[in-house]
Amino acid sequence: MQVRPLSRAEHLAHVESLPSASFLQCPAWGEVKTDWSAESLGWVDSEDRVRGAALVLYRRIPRTPWALAYVPEGPLLEWESGDLAEWLQPFVAHLTRRRAFSIKIGPPVVVRRWKAETVKEGLRGAREGRCRRLADLPPDSVDAAAPKVAAQLTDLGWRQGPDTGGFADYQPRYIFQLPLTDRTAEEIFAGFNQQWRRNVRKAEQAGVEVDPGDPGDLPAFHALYVETAQRDRFASRPLRYFQQMYAALSAEHPDRIRLYLARHQGTVHAATLMVRVGDHAWYSYGASSTAGRNLRPSNAIQWRMICDARALGAQLYDLRGMSDSLDPDDPLVGLLQFKIGTGGEAVECLGEWDLPVNRVLHTAFQLYLRRR
C-alpha cells in the first residue's frame, strides 16, 4: 500500500463510493477551514486503485516549517483490515516529509451504543445517586473491532486523548444518532417520546412553518446563532464562515447542505444546517430565539430535517455531539435529554488519537492547548 496525493475528483469519487463518510472528510471541507491548508491523500494498491482517502488539514507554526496535521473523523480506510501498520506507516512517512510535528486522527470506529430507554434509566439512576456517566451503564451493543483497533494504534505509538466525557477533543467522542433504515415517517414519529410528539404537534397547531432557505437567509440564521451563543455561553463563528461553508459544500454536491428556517407569523424563531453524505445526514448547526421557545420551533425544525433526510435516502440521522454526563446538575444534561427524545441511540466513538513526530514541539503544543 502506498500513499500519494489525490486529485479532487479522485478524492470525491472515493468518498461517494462509500455507504457513509464524514462530511469533514469531503474535499470541500478543506475550503471551509480557510485558516488551515488542506491536502487530499489516497492509499493506492499495486495497480494504483484508490483504497482509502484522507483530507489532511495543516496548521503551521508561524515563522517555522512545522505544522500540526489533522484528519477530522478520518482517515477513510479499512479500519478492520487487521494490519493497520500497512495503512498508517506510509501515511506517517508522507506527513513527516511535510514537516508535521504532530498528527491527530479520528478513526470513525464505534465502541459501544446505548438505546434511548437505557439512557433514560441512567438519568433516573443519576438522580438517585446510582450512576454518574454513560460508562456506568451496561451498553446495549459493543463493537468487537474497536478494542483491536485501539490496541494496534497503541502498538504503533499513537496515544488516545483523555476521555473527559464532554467536548475536549476537536470532535466529540460521544454523539447521538437516530437510525432511519426501513422505518416509515410514522414509525419514526411514534418512536419519539411523549414530550417530543406533543411539541411537534404544538408547533404545527401554533402555525409554525418550516421551509428550506437559501444563501440569502444565512444572515437570519446567523443572528439567531449569535443569540444562542450568548444565551448558552459558547464562542460564535462569524457570518462569513457559514457563507463559505454553504458555498463550498453546495458546490460539491447540490444536496450536500441545506438551510432550514422555522417561522411564525413571518418571524424566524429557529434555524439549522443539515449536511448529507451518502446515507448519512447530520444536524450540523442549530439556533433558536428565546422569545419564541414556547412555540417549539426546535422540535418542528428537527422533525422536518428528519423527514427530508429520510426522503433523500439517508439511513442515519446524526444529532452530533453530547456529553456522557448523567448528572442532573450538569448544564449539558439538557442537551442529552433533548436528543434522547427522538428515541435514537447514544454512541461512543473511539475518539481522537495523536502521534508525536517531534516530541518537543508536540509536548509544547499540548501545554499551549491546556493553558488556552
WOHU-V986529 format. One record per helix or strand of 2 or more residues. SS is the DSSP state (h for helix, s for strand). FROM is the first residue (numbers start at 1). TO is the last residue. If there is no record, write none. Layout:
# WOHU-V986529
SS&FROM&TO + SS&FROM&TO
This chain:
# WOHU-V986529
s&2&5 + h&8&17 + h&23&25 + h&29&32 + s&37&44 + s&50&60 + s&67&71 + h&84&97 + s&100&105 + s&110&115 + h&116&127 + h&134&136 + s&141&142 + h&144&155 + s&159&160 + s&174&179 + h&185&191 + h&194&206 + s&209&212 + h&215&232 + h&239&252 + s&257&264 + s&267&277 + s&280&288 + h&293&295 + h&297&311 + s&316&321 + h&333&340 + s&345&349 + s&353&356 + h&359&371
